[in-house]
């Protein structure tokens, strides 16, 4: 039941919110925050350094000040602490790649009515797109996982496990954090061949090449080689329909030794499918970009695990900023 009473001004603000979004995207594309760094600079200096139109960049900088992403003193502009932390490439907490991934989705979101009318996607899946899109997607996943993993992994006890299978693990960020948190653990990242360079570079950067390897394959089509005692499925089920999800979970179960643990990390809807907000919106994003992908409820995920023979299914009491959740089960 909708209890909120909307004011016309609030509806118009909601309708025009993409103006703010596009302002942020433009600043990231132009690398404004990285260029400013820890300096205070005039609009003319920014224009000269970025090779952009002075009057136009001044408007952009002023809008960023109004959005409280930049600070301004006189005619000098500077990063806010949050922008320095999250929007500058010099920061290990940089979120620019995932923001650029969002930028690449804007055109398809403008065609949401078409997808609702036809029930079909209007864009290609990011993992199968051109190199620029794929890189922003993979490194965006890295950005997100780098911020999320330190929060989640201490809540997941796999200290007695020795070999983790990270299915669809992308750059291997979660495998890296699991291994850093569990010194006796090794891991295998299973993902598409095009992902290998990103994964191997990232794993090498964290000096874990001796403990984390990469196995190339398509989790719907190819066999997963080896035997494991833990399987991590982070944000891959939402890209598939129910049949695909059953297939992935069955493959994960088949790759586990008896007593193994399967861990699902997803944007989890409530059982009435109408909240929380981000998983509900994310389900629309899957409509725009996949043939059958969607967000799933806890009840649906539990049913998939039960159908695969899993037992002791448990929802961990973790809450993240984007309403992702963790469900574990034993095999």
N, C-alpha and C positions, 0 to 999 in steps of 0.2 A: 504494500500500500504506500502510495506517495504522500508523505506528510509535509514535505517542504513547500512553502509558499514562495514562489519565485517573483521577484520584482522585475519589471521590464528592463531596468538598467543592468541587473544581473544576467538576464538572458542575452542582452546585447554584448556584455562583456564576455560571456561564454562564446558567443558567435564569433567575436573578433579576436579570440585569444591567440589565433594563429599568427597575428601580427607580432606578438611577443616571441612566439616560437621561431618565426622566420628571422627576426632580429638576432636572436641567439645563434641560429644556424649560420647566418651571414658572418657574424663575428668569429665563429669557429673556422669557417671556410677561409676567411682572410687571415686567420691566425693572430687576431688582435691581442688576445690575452698573453700569448707567448711572447709577442713582440714587446709589449709593455714590460713584462717581467716584473722586476722590483723598482722600475723607474717611474718618474713623473714626467709626462711628455705633453706637449701641445698638440692640437689637431694637425697643424702643419707638419710637425715632426713625424707624427704617425703616418700622415699622407705620403711624405717623402720616403719613409722607410718601407712602407707597404706598396708604394707606387700606385696609389689610388687618388681619386679626385678630392681635394682638400675640403670643399664645402660639403660634399656628400658624406665623407667620413666623419666630419664634425657632427652632422645630424645623427649618424650611427652611434658615435661615442656619447652624445647627449641622451639618446634613448637608452643606452646601456646604463648610464648614470641614473636615469629615471627608474630603471628596473632594479637598481641597487646592485648591479654587477660590476660597476666601476665607481670610483670616487672622483670628485672634482674639487680642486681648490684654485680659484682664479681661472686661468685658462689651461691649467695642467690636469691631465687625466692619469689615473693610476688604478691598478687592480685592487679590488676588495680582497680581504683574506680568503673568502670562499672561492673567488675566481682564480686567485693564485694557486689555491690547493687543488681545484678540480678542472680548471679550464685552460691551464698552461701546460704545454707539452713537457716543460721542465719538471713537473711534479709527478711523482710515482702514483698519485691518485687521479691522474688525468682521465677525464670522461669524454674527451673529444671524439674518439672513434665511435662510441655508441651514439653520440649525438649526431654524427654524420650518417650513421646507419638510419637513425630516425629521419634525417633529411631526405634520404633516398626513398623513404616510404611515403613522403608527403603527396606525391602525384597520385599514388594508388588510393590513399585515403580520400582524396577529392572525388573519387569515383565509387565510393561506398554504396551509393544508391544503385549503381549498375550491378555490383556483386549481390546485393540483396534481391534485386529483380531476377537475376539469372541463377543465383546460387553457385556462381563460378568465380575463380580468382581473376584479378585484372593485372597481376604482375607475376613475374617469375620468382621462385624461391631464392632468397639471398645467397644461400650456400651454393646455388647452381648458376649465379649471375656472373657478370663480367668481373674482371680482376679487381677494379676499384671498389665495386659493391661488396665483393666477397671479402676483400681485405678489411673494409670498414666493419663488416658484420663480424668476422672472426676476431679482430682486435677489439671490437666493441664488446664482444662476449668476454674477452680478456679483461677489459676495463671493469665490467660489472662483477666478474668473479673475483677480481683482485680486491674489490671493496666488500664483497659478500662473504667470501670464503673465511676470513678471520672471524667472522661472526658465527658462521654455521658449523664449521668443522669441529671446534671444541665441544659442540653439543652432540656429536655423533661418535659413539664409542666403537672404534674398530681396532683397539689396541692389541687384541689377540689375533688379528688377521695379518696375513703375510703377503698376499698378492691381490691388488685391487684392479678390476676391469672398469675402465672409464669409457662407457659406450657413447659415441658421438661427442667425445671430449674436446673437440676443437683444438685450441692452442695448448691444452693440457693443464690449465690453470688450477682446476680443482685437484687433479692428480698431484700436482706440485705441492699444494697446501696440505693434502692428506699425508704425503710423504714427509714434509717438514714437521708436521705435528706428530707423526708416528715413525720414529727412527728405524724400526725394523721392517717397515713396509716397502714393497716395491709395487710398481703400477705399470699397466699397459693401456695406452690410449688407442681406442679403435675408432677410426673416422675415415672420411673420404681421402683418396690419394692427394687431392689438391690441398688438403689441410696439412699434410706432412711438413712442408717447409716452415710454416708458422709454428707448429707444435715443436719441432726439433730445435728451432731457434730459441723459443721460449724456455724449453727444458734446459738447454745448454746455458742460457742466461742465469738460471738459478742453480747451476752446477749439479744437476741431478740426472745427467745422461747415463750414469752407471746404474740408476735405480728405476728409471722410467723409459720404456721403449714405445714404439709406435707400430701399430698393425693397421695396414690400409685395407679398407673395405666399406661396403654399403650395408648398414645394419638390417636392411630389409631383404637384401639379395644374397649376401655372402656369408659363408661360415665364419664363426668366431673360433679361432684356434687357441688351444691352451685350456687350462683348468684354473679356476680362481676360487678364493673364499670370500670375496666381496665384489659386488657390482654396483656401480654408481651411474644412475640415469638422470642427468640434469638437463632439464628443458629440451628434451627430444620428443617426448610423447605428444606434446601439443602440436607438433608438425604433422601428425598422422591422424587418420580416422581410427575408429575403434578396432577394426581388423588389423591395421598396422601396429597399433599399440599392443594388442594381444600377441602378435608375431614377435615384436621386440622383446617383450617381457618373457615370452617362452624361450627365446634365444639366450637371454641373460640367465634364466633359470638353468638351461641346459649346460651353460658354461661354468656353473658353480658346482663346487664339491658339496656333498651332503653336509648340512649344517651351515652352509654359506648364507650370507646376508645380502639382500637386494635393497638398495636405497634409492628412492625416487624423490627428486626435487622438481617441483612444478608450481605453476600458478594455479592454486587450487580453489575452485568455486565452492560455494556452499551447496548443499544438496538440492536446493530449489533453483540453482543455476542463475540466480539474479544478483549475485554479489560474491565477494567484495568488488569494488569498482574496477580496480586494475585488471584482475583476471577476466571480468566481463568484457572490458574493452579489448583486452588482448585476444579474446576469442574472435572478435570482429577482425582484428589484424590478421588472424590465421585464415579467415574467410577470404580476405583480399589477396593472400599470397600463396595459398595451398589448395589442393583439390579437396582435402577432407579434414585438415587440421582444425583443432578447436581446444579450448580450455576444458578441463574435466573436473568433476566434483570429487570430493573425498570418497563418496559412496561408489562412484564409477571406478576409481583407481583401486579401491579395496576389492571390488568385484573382479577386476582384471587379474589382480594378484592371486586371489582365491582360485580362479579358473586355471591358473598356471601351477597350482599345487602348493602355493606358499602358505605359511601358517604364522601365528603370532604377529599378525599385522598391527602396526602401531603408528599413530600420528605423533610425531615429536612436538613438544610444546615450544616451538620456535616461531617467531614472528619477524618478518623482514619488512623493509620500507615499501616493497612492491607486492606484498601479500603472497609471496612464495612460501611453500611449506615443504615439510619432509615427512615421507611415509616409509617405514622400514618393514621388512618381513624376513622370516627365516625359511630356508628351503629344506 
